[in-house]
Each structure stands twice: as C-alpha cells, then as structure tokens.
Amino acid sequence: MYERAGASFARVHSRRLAYEFAVLTPLHRVSVSVRVMGVISRQVSVYLDDRRVGALLLSRDEPTIVATPPIDELTVGTHTVTL
C-alpha cells in the first residue's frame, strides 16, 4: 500500500486486473469508473465480459477519477470487468 495526500493506493504490477460482480436486476446507462494515477502507464483499456468498453487516460501528476462512456444495458448475471 502507498499513501498519497491522505489516501491509500495499491501499486499494480500485473498487466491485467479482473473483478467479478453480480447484477440482480437489469441496469441501464452503466459506466465503469476508477480512481487511478499512472506511474508508468499512460492509459488503461477497460473490458466488460471480454468486450472493450473504453480506454482511459491516466494522469501522472495526481490521482483522478476517470470513467468509460455509458453502456446501454447490463443484463442479470455474473460479469467480469478487466483493466
């Protein structure tokens, strides 16, 4: 863990980071947002269930919240978001 400006961050060394989550009712206009800071990387691609939903530009100066464009509908079931 690293601390910067009173917040804790994890430094990720792997090329992929995946999270599984469950959706219990259909969702509309959903986006993926993360609070990140690029140290070496300039951008990160975001995939939802192996479908690319966007590429996020990373700031090297300070942590910022970046988000993908909205997804029209997310169906019921288990999904995986991969960075």
C-alpha positions, -999 to 999 in steps of 0.1 A, spaced: 0 0 0 11 35 -8 -2 67 7 -5 100 -11 -24 131 0 -41 111 28 -54 83 5 -42 47 2 -34 31 -31 -22 -3 -43 5 -4 -69 -4 -29 -96 24 -47 -114 4 -72 -135 -8 -64 -170 -44 -74 -161 -66 -68 -132 -101 -85 -132 -131 -82 -109 -162 -103 -109 -195 -89 -98 -232 -100 -99 -261 -80 -112 -295 -89 -97 -317 -66 -118 -310 -52 -153 -291 -19 -152 -292 8 -178 -267 35 -187 -239 20 -166 -203 32 -167 -170 19 -152 -152 45 -132 -119 42 -113 -97 64 -92 -62 59 -106 -28 75 -112 -5 64 -139 31 59 -128 44 42 -159 12 36 -179 -4 64 -198 -37 47 -204 -58 16 -194 -82 -3 -215 -115 -14 -199 -133 -46 -208 -166 -59 -197 -171 -96 -203 -143 -96 -229 -159 -67 -248 -139 -34 -248 -159 -6 -235 -133 22 -234 -97 34 -229 -90 57 -200 -62 83 -200 -42 83 -168 -27 114 -151 9 111 -138 6 141 -115 -22 132 -92 -49 105 -87 -81 113 -107 -114 96 -113 -119 86 -149 -149 68 -165 -159 49 -196 -188 60 -218 -221 46 -205 -232 11 -215 -268 9 -227 -278 -22 -207 -262 -47 -183 -281 -79 -180 -288 -100 -149 -260 -124 -140 -223 -126 -132 -200 -102 -151 -162 -95 -152 -146 -61 -156 -110 -63 -167 -85 -35 -166 
